[in-house]
Amino acid sequence: MRKEYKINTMERIFSLGLKRYGVEITSEEIVLLGLLPKRMLIDSIVEISYESRSVPAGKTVTSSFFYVIKNNQGKELVLPYLLLDGAATLQELFRDLRKLNPKIILSEELEWFLSVNIEKRKLKFDFTVHKGDHVRRRREQTHLYPSLVSFIWLTVIFHLIATIALFGGLGDYLLTQRFGADYHWYRIVAVSIGGLGFFLATTNLLISLASMYLGHKWTIRLLIITIIGLCVGFV
């Protein structure tokens, strides 16, 4: 037996189509494909879990989600949640591993994941406010719609860069045009706070695409902060 699992579309685009598969399994082993392939004997796998782990991001540290495959020697094979082409491909991989090694123990969260029927999701705004643990909601969405969640957060990053350029760079230029180069410092601070409010308000709208909307109250309050900041800065 030899089977390959398609890699995520974004990863395939960034690799210019050179990388098509992320994982391969045979009757004996699972291979995490890459420049330095990582291998693990399937018979040695003890458990598979879904974990949040810290990852370096430039000079800071952030967190992301990973599927962690552990063997009987304590070795780990770590798969980023975005590695493969959607939740259905991930389900197929874990089911195939279990067929080859029925002794594999899945975490409760993964058992739930394998029991879910994945439906194709259209890119549309969902302004339903889901009560409860927002972090847990995000974990569920990364299980079910990994590509969508990744696309949204990538969009948020570009949106942040654009907001800084708009309210920082353009804001400074407009203030200089209106009040001269020696305008009072509080004006650019006010404009920057307004920019932060605008960024958070529009980000709240963006994450509604992944059904993680925080509610209209948040959006309205943040837009009010934006208006106040711009008024203080330019009036």
Rosetta blueprint (number, residue, H / E / L):
1 M L
2 R E
3 K E
4 E E
5 Y E
6 K E
7 I E
8 N L
9 T H
10 M H
11 E H
12 R H
13 I H
14 F H
15 S L
16 L L
17 G L
18 L L
19 K L
20 R L
21 Y E
22 G E
23 V E
24 E E
25 I E
26 T E
27 S L
28 E L
29 E E
30 I E
31 V E
32 L E
33 L L
34 G L
35 L L
36 L L
37 P L
38 K E
39 R E
40 M E
41 L E
42 I H
43 D H
44 S H
45 I E
46 V E
47 E E
48 I E
49 S E
50 Y E
51 E E
52 S E
53 R E
54 S E
55 V E
56 P E
57 A E
58 G L
59 K L
60 T E
61 V E
62 T E
63 S E
64 S E
65 F E
66 F E
67 Y E
68 V E
69 I E
70 K E
71 N E
72 N L
73 Q L
74 G L
75 K L
76 E E
77 L E
78 V E
79 L E
80 P E
81 Y L
82 L L
83 L L
84 L E
85 D L
86 G L
87 A H
88 A H
89 T H
90 L H
91 Q H
92 E H
93 L H
94 F H
95 R H
96 D H
97 L H
98 R H
99 K H
100 L H
101 N L
102 P L
103 K L
104 I L
105 I E
106 L E
107 S L
108 E H
109 E H
110 L H
111 E H
112 W H
113 F H
114 L H
115 S H
116 V L
117 N L
118 I L
119 E L
120 K L
121 R L
122 K L
123 L L
124 K L
125 F L
126 D L
127 F L
128 T L
129 V L
130 H L
131 K L
132 G L
133 D L
134 H H
135 V H
136 R H
137 R H
138 R H
139 R H
140 E H
141 Q H
142 T H
143 H H
144 L H
145 Y L
146 P H
147 S H
148 L H
149 V H
150 S H
151 F H
152 I H
153 W H
154 L H
155 T H
156 V H
157 I H
158 F H
159 H H
160 L H
161 I H
162 A H
163 T H
164 I H
165 A H
166 L H
167 F H
168 G H
169 G H
170 L H
171 G H
172 D H
173 Y H
174 L H
175 L H
176 T H
177 Q H
178 R H
179 F H
180 G L
181 A L
182 D L
183 Y L
184 H L
185 W H
186 Y H
187 R H
188 I H
189 V H
190 A H
191 V H
192 S H
193 I H
194 G H
195 G H
196 L H
197 G H
198 F H
199 F H
200 L H
201 A H
202 T H
203 T H
204 N H
205 L H
206 L H
207 I H
208 S H
209 L H
210 A H
211 S L
212 M L
213 Y L
214 L L
215 G L
216 H H
217 K H
218 W H
219 T H
220 I H
221 R H
222 L H
223 L H
224 I H
225 I H
226 T H
227 I H
228 I H
229 G H
230 L H
231 C H
232 V H
233 G H
234 F H
235 V L
